[in-house]
Amino acid sequence: MALTLNALGDHYRVTGERARAVEMYRDSLRELDTIGSVEARYAEVNLAIVACEEGRLDLARETAAAC
């Protein structure tokens, strides 16, 4: 389920629905972190990408550094 949420986030991001994308990425991250999956890093990177696309470079750097 968590990887599906991440994929949905990708869809929303590329279609310009960034707020919805962030919601999906956060849900994915929460689920993947809960099970201790290293794939949680994908959701973190995607959150950093959204922040970068929105011009929030400090947040993008902070998020990417956490990966």
N, C-alpha and C positions, 0 to 999 in steps of 0.2 A: 504494500500500500504506500509506503513512504517514497519509494522510487517513482511511483505513479504520480504522487503529489508533486514531486520535483519536475517530472515531465510536464505536468499541467502548468506549473510555474513557467517553464520555458515557453509554452504556447502563449500564455497570457503576456509574457514579456515581449515576445516578438510581434504580438498584435497590438501592443501599446497599452495594455491594461496592467500597468506596473503595480498598482496597489493590490490587485488580485494576485499578481505574480508573487509579491512579497508575502502575502498571506499563505500561499501554497508552499513557498520555500521555507517559511518559518514552521509550518506544520510538519513538513518533511524533516527538517532539522531536528525538531523536538522528538519525533518518532525514532529517527536514526540514532540520536544521542541516547535515547532511553535503552536501546538494545546494544549500545556500544559499538555501532558500526562505523568503520572508517569512511564509509560512503557519505557520512554526514558532511564531509568536507565539500562535496559537490554543491549541496544546498548553501553552504557558507560562501563559496565562490560565486554562486549565482546571486546571492544577496549583495555581494560586493559589486558585481556587474551592474545590478539595478542602481545601486547608489552612485556608481560612476556615470551611468547614463543620465541620472538626474542632476549631475554636477556636484554631488555631495562627496567630494574627493576625500575629505578627512574621514568620513564614515567608511568609504570604500577601502581606504588604506587600513583602517582599524579592523574592519571585518576580514579583509584578506590576510592580515597579519595573524589573526586568530586561527587560521587554518592549519 
